[in-house]
């Protein structure tokens, strides 16, 4: 079985991917892990990807696709895999479809974890950090007793640049699954949408119900 996990930043894809992998024993293929593995091993593709990553640019589709096809050619992917962070667009989706078809396989499920923008904004933009001890807080989920002050050592709380509202908004706009990608899997008849605003356990249970169904 091959599964694609889709969702915007802040939807909890990484956490759910780990839970699903543990429950199904499917190989979890994360593009982030894949990039780090190739860069660390100094493979040809890793060196090429690093030239873009060092400049803060997205790794081109061609490089990402080649890296992913190499990954799923290994024996541990023989029984299937769950893709987290790939595909990011229709070009990558079509390349994946073609590669799986050559193996006599296909994408069996595309799982979209849906969360409203307001909720995503709250999850991603409410994080504060103690400047002295590094303790993390969240305005909604885990606030300090006194705003702006760390409970542990009284240190000043601050927001990282990428947690600021304007940066969070830009990140959401750039990293949401594009509508044509969602449409690609809907047309293929494999898309299922899961409410990502439920509890962690409820989202996991809903995802597993679709997979096992």
Sine and cosine of phi, psi and omega as CSV:
sin_phi,cos_phi,sin_psi,cos_psi,sin_omega,cos_omega
0.00,0.00,0.71,-0.71,0.06,-1.00
-0.88,-0.48,0.79,-0.62,-0.09,-1.00
-0.82,-0.57,0.65,-0.76,0.12,-0.99
-0.94,-0.35,0.76,-0.65,0.03,-1.00
-0.95,-0.31,0.87,-0.49,-0.05,-1.00
-0.89,-0.45,0.43,-0.91,0.06,-1.00
0.32,-0.95,0.38,-0.93,0.00,-1.00
-0.97,0.24,0.25,-0.97,0.09,-1.00
-0.87,0.50,0.67,-0.74,-0.02,-1.00
1.00,-0.07,-0.08,1.00,-0.02,-1.00
-0.99,0.15,-0.21,0.98,0.02,-1.00
1.00,-0.04,0.38,0.93,-0.03,-1.00
-0.85,0.53,-0.72,0.70,-0.06,-1.00
-0.86,0.51,-0.72,0.69,0.01,-1.00
-0.90,0.44,-0.72,0.69,-0.03,-1.00
-0.92,0.39,-0.59,0.81,0.03,-1.00
-0.87,0.49,-0.67,0.74,0.02,-1.00
-0.90,0.43,-0.66,0.75,0.00,-1.00
-0.92,0.40,-0.68,0.73,-0.01,-1.00
-0.92,0.40,-0.67,0.74,0.02,-1.00
-0.86,0.51,-0.66,0.75,0.00,-1.00
-0.92,0.40,-0.61,0.79,-0.06,-1.00
-0.98,0.21,-0.56,0.83,-0.09,-1.00
-0.98,-0.19,-0.24,0.97,-0.07,-1.00
0.92,0.39,0.27,0.96,0.06,-1.00
-0.97,0.24,0.52,-0.85,0.09,-1.00
-0.91,0.42,0.76,-0.65,0.03,-1.00
-0.99,-0.11,0.92,-0.38,0.00,-1.00
-0.96,-0.27,0.97,-0.26,0.03,-1.00
-0.97,-0.22,0.77,-0.63,-0.01,-1.00
-0.88,0.47,-0.59,0.81,0.03,-1.00
-0.87,0.49,-0.73,0.68,0.03,-1.00
-0.89,0.45,-0.62,0.78,-0.03,-1.00
-0.90,0.44,-0.70,0.72,0.05,-1.00
-0.88,0.47,-0.74,0.67,-0.03,-1.00
-0.88,0.48,-0.64,0.77,0.00,-1.00
-0.89,0.46,-0.71,0.70,-0.02,-1.00
-0.94,0.34,-0.60,0.80,0.03,-1.00
-0.92,0.39,-0.70,0.72,-0.01,-1.00
-0.90,0.44,-0.64,0.77,-0.01,-1.00
-0.99,0.17,-0.09,1.00,0.00,-1.00
0.81,0.58,0.68,0.73,0.09,-1.00
-0.95,0.32,0.22,-0.98,0.03,-1.00
-0.84,0.54,-0.71,0.70,-0.01,-1.00
-0.94,0.35,-0.56,0.83,0.03,-1.00
-0.89,0.45,-0.69,0.72,0.02,-1.00
-0.90,0.44,-0.64,0.77,-0.01,-1.00
-0.92,0.39,-0.70,0.71,0.01,-1.00
-0.88,0.47,-0.60,0.80,-0.05,-1.00
-0.90,0.44,-0.52,0.86,0.00,-1.00
-0.89,0.45,-0.52,0.85,0.04,-1.00
-0.99,0.12,-0.68,0.74,-0.03,-1.00
-0.88,0.47,-0.61,0.79,-0.01,-1.00
-0.91,0.42,-0.42,0.91,0.02,-1.00
-1.00,-0.08,0.05,1.00,-0.01,-1.00
0.96,0.28,0.34,0.94,-0.01,-1.00
-0.99,-0.17,0.40,-0.92,0.08,-1.00
-0.94,0.34,0.65,-0.76,0.07,-1.00
-0.93,0.36,0.76,-0.65,-0.04,-1.00
-0.84,0.54,0.47,-0.88,-0.01,-1.00
-0.79,0.62,-0.71,0.71,-0.08,-1.00
-0.84,0.54,-0.69,0.73,-0.02,-1.00
-0.93,0.36,-0.72,0.69,-0.01,-1.00
-0.87,0.49,-0.69,0.72,-0.02,-1.00
-0.90,0.43,-0.72,0.70,0.02,-1.00
-0.86,0.51,-0.65,0.76,0.00,-1.00
-0.91,0.41,-0.67,0.74,-0.02,-1.00
-0.93,0.37,-0.66,0.75,0.00,-1.00
-0.90,0.44,-0.59,0.81,0.07,-1.00
-0.90,0.43,-0.64,0.77,-0.05,-1.00
-0.91,0.42,-0.68,0.73,-0.06,-1.00
-0.99,0.13,-0.01,1.00,0.09,-1.00
-0.99,0.11,-0.17,0.98,-0.04,-1.00
-0.98,0.21,0.40,-0.92,-0.06,-1.00
-0.84,0.55,-0.54,0.84,-0.07,-1.00
-0.95,0.32,-0.12,0.99,0.05,-1.00
-0.98,-0.21,0.12,0.99,-0.08,-1.00
-0.88,0.47,-0.54,0.84,-0.05,-1.00
-1.00,-0.05,0.00,1.00,0.01,-1.00
0.81,-0.58,0.02,-1.00,-0.02,-1.00
-0.28,-0.96,0.33,-0.94,0.11,-0.99
-0.90,-0.44,0.82,-0.57,-0.07,-1.00
-0.99,-0.14,0.83,-0.56,-0.04,-1.00
-0.85,-0.52,0.93,-0.37,-0.04,-1.00
1.00,-0.08,0.07,1.00,0.04,-1.00
-0.51,-0.86,0.69,-0.72,-0.01,1.00
-0.99,0.14,0.40,-0.91,0.04,-1.00
-0.98,-0.18,-0.21,0.98,-0.01,-1.00
-0.43,-0.90,0.09,-1.00,-0.07,-1.00
-0.92,0.39,-0.57,0.82,0.04,-1.00
-0.84,0.54,-0.73,0.68,0.01,-1.00
-0.92,0.39,-0.62,0.79,0.00,-1.00
-0.89,0.45,-0.69,0.73,0.00,-1.00
-0.91,0.41,-0.65,0.76,0.03,-1.00
-0.89,0.47,-0.64,0.77,0.03,-1.00
-0.92,0.40,-0.69,0.72,0.03,-1.00
-0.84,0.55,-0.71,0.71,-0.04,-1.00
-0.92,0.40,-0.65,0.76,0.01,-1.00
-0.91,0.42,-0.65,0.76,0.01,-1.00
-0.94,0.34,-0.61,0.79,0.02,-1.00
-0.87,0.49,-0.59,0.81,0.02,-1.00
-0.91,0.41,-0.38,0.93,0.03,-1.00
-0.99,-0.10,0.05,1.00,-0.06,-1.00
0.97,0.25,0.44,0.90,-0.04,-1.00
-0.80,-0.60,0.04,-1.00,0.02,-1.00
-0.39,-0.92,0.18,-0.98,0.14,-0.99
-0.96,0.26,0.86,-0.51,-0.04,-1.00
-1.00,0.03,-0.56,0.83,-0.02,-1.00
-0.60,-0.80,0.70,-0.72,0.19,-0.98
-0.88,-0.47,0.92,-0.40,-0.11,-0.99
-0.96,-0.27,0.90,-0.44,-0.02,-1.00
-0.97,-0.23,0.92,-0.40,0.07,-1.00
-1.00,0.05,0.94,-0.35,-0.09,-1.00
-0.99,-0.14,0.74,-0.67,0.06,-1.00
-0.64,-0.77,0.71,-0.70,0.01,-1.00
-0.89,0.46,0.48,-0.88,-0.02,-1.00
-0.84,0.55,-0.65,0.76,-0.02,-1.00
-0.87,0.49,-0.65,0.76,0.01,-1.00
-0.93,0.36,-0.67,0.75,0.04,-1.00
-0.88,0.47,-0.67,0.75,-0.01,-1.00
-0.88,0.47,-0.66,0.75,0.02,-1.00
-0.91,0.40,-0.69,0.73,-0.02,-1.00
-0.91,0.42,-0.69,0.72,-0.11,-0.99
-1.00,0.07,-0.49,0.87,-0.12,-0.99
-0.99,-0.13,-0.02,1.00,-0.09,-1.00
-0.98,-0.19,0.22,0.98,-0.09,-1.00
-1.00,0.06,0.71,-0.70,0.05,-1.00
-0.76,-0.64,0.52,-0.86,-0.09,-1.00
-0.77,-0.63,0.64,-0.76,0.07,-1.00
-0.96,0.28,0.79,-0.61,-0.06,-1.00
-0.92,0.38,-0.43,0.90,-0.06,-1.00
-0.99,-0.10,-0.66,0.75,-0.07,-1.00
-0.93,-0.37,-0.18,0.98,0.07,-1.00
0.99,0.12,0.10,1.00,0.01,-1.00
-0.89,0.45,0.68,-0.73,-0.02,-1.00
-1.00,-0.08,0.62,-0.78,0.09,-1.00
-0.74,-0.67,0.32,-0.95,0.10,-0.99
-0.71,-0.70,0.73,-0.69,-0.08,-1.00
-0.80,0.60,-0.62,0.78,-0.07,-1.00
-0.99,-0.16,-0.76,0.65,-0.15,-0.99
-0.99,0.11,-0.49,0.87,-0.06,-1.00
-0.45,-0.89,0.91,0.41,-0.07,-1.00
-0.97,0.25,0.44,-0.90,0.11,-0.99
-0.95,0.31,0.34,-0.94,0.00,-1.00
-0.90,0.43,-0.60,0.80,0.02,-1.00
-0.85,-0.53,0.84,-0.55,-0.04,-1.00
-0.80,0.60,0.75,-0.66,0.08,-1.00
0.99,0.12,0.01,1.00,-0.06,-1.00
-0.78,-0.63,0.73,-0.68,0.00,-1.00
-0.95,0.32,0.72,-0.69,0.03,-1.00
-0.91,0.42,-0.53,0.85,-0.14,-0.99
-0.98,0.20,-0.74,0.67,-0.09,-1.00
-0.75,-0.66,0.15,0.99,0.03,-1.00
0.96,0.28,0.17,0.98,-0.03,-1.00
-0.93,0.36,0.31,-0.95,0.01,-1.00
-0.96,0.28,0.68,-0.73,0.07,-1.00
-0.99,-0.11,0.64,-0.77,0.00,-1.00
-0.66,-0.75,0.28,-0.96,0.07,-1.00
-0.96,-0.28,0.72,-0.70,0.11,-0.99
-0.93,0.38,0.38,-0.92,-0.03,-1.00
-0.83,0.56,-0.66,0.75,-0.06,-1.00
-0.98,0.20,-0.01,1.00,0.09,-1.00
-0.98,-0.21,-0.02,1.00,0.00,-1.00
-0.96,0.30,0.55,-0.84,-0.10,-0.99
-0.78,0.62,-0.70,0.71,-0.06,-1.00
-0.92,0.38,-0.54,0.84,0.01,-1.00
-0.96,0.27,-0.64,0.77,0.03,-1.00
-0.88,0.48,-0.69,0.73,0.00,-1.00
-0.87,0.49,-0.70,0.71,0.01,-1.00
-0.90,0.44,-0.66,0.75,0.00,-1.00
-0.89,0.46,-0.67,0.74,0.01,-1.00
-0.89,0.47,-0.69,0.72,-0.03,-1.00
-0.89,0.45,-0.60,0.80,-0.08,-1.00
-0.99,0.13,-0.51,0.86,-0.19,-0.98
-0.95,-0.31,0.04,1.00,0.09,-1.00
-0.92,0.39,0.52,-0.85,0.10,-1.00
-0.88,0.48,0.81,-0.59,0.00,-1.00
-0.89,0.46,0.50,-0.87,-0.06,-1.00
-0.88,0.47,-0.58,0.82,-0.01,-1.00
-0.94,0.34,-0.46,0.89,0.07,-1.00
-0.94,0.35,-0.70,0.71,0.06,-1.00
-0.87,0.49,-0.66,0.75,0.02,-1.00
-0.90,0.44,-0.56,0.83,0.02,-1.00
-0.85,0.52,-0.71,0.70,-0.02,-1.00
-0.98,0.18,-0.47,0.88,0.07,-1.00
-0.92,0.40,-0.68,0.73,0.02,-1.00
-0.89,0.46,-0.57,0.82,0.01,-1.00
-0.96,0.27,-0.16,0.99,0.04,-1.00
0.98,0.22,0.36,0.93,-0.05,-1.00
-0.89,-0.46,0.05,1.00,-0.07,-1.00
-0.99,0.10,0.73,-0.68,0.14,-0.99
-0.76,-0.65,0.72,-0.70,-0.03,-1.00
-0.97,-0.25,0.77,-0.64,-0.03,-1.00
-0.89,-0.45,0.70,-0.71,0.05,-1.00
-0.95,0.31,0.94,-0.33,-0.04,-1.00
-0.99,0.11,0.08,1.00,0.00,-1.00
-1.00,-0.10,0.06,1.00,0.11,-0.99
-0.98,0.22,0.04,-1.00,0.07,-1.00
-0.90,0.44,0.33,-0.94,0.00,-1.00
-0.81,0.58,-0.73,0.68,-0.02,-1.00
-0.91,0.42,-0.61,0.79,-0.02,-1.00
-0.92,0.38,-0.63,0.78,0.04,-1.00
-0.91,0.42,-0.69,0.72,0.03,-1.00
-0.86,0.51,-0.71,0.71,-0.02,-1.00
-0.89,0.45,-0.65,0.76,0.00,-1.00
-0.91,0.42,-0.67,0.75,0.03,-1.00
-0.89,0.45,-0.72,0.70,-0.02,-1.00
-0.91,0.41,-0.55,0.83,0.04,-1.00
-0.88,0.47,-0.68,0.73,0.02,-1.00
-0.92,0.40,-0.70,0.71,-0.03,-1.00
-0.88,0.47,-0.73,0.68,-0.06,-1.00
-0.96,0.29,-0.38,0.93,0.01,-1.00
-0.96,0.28,0.00,0.00,0.00,0.00
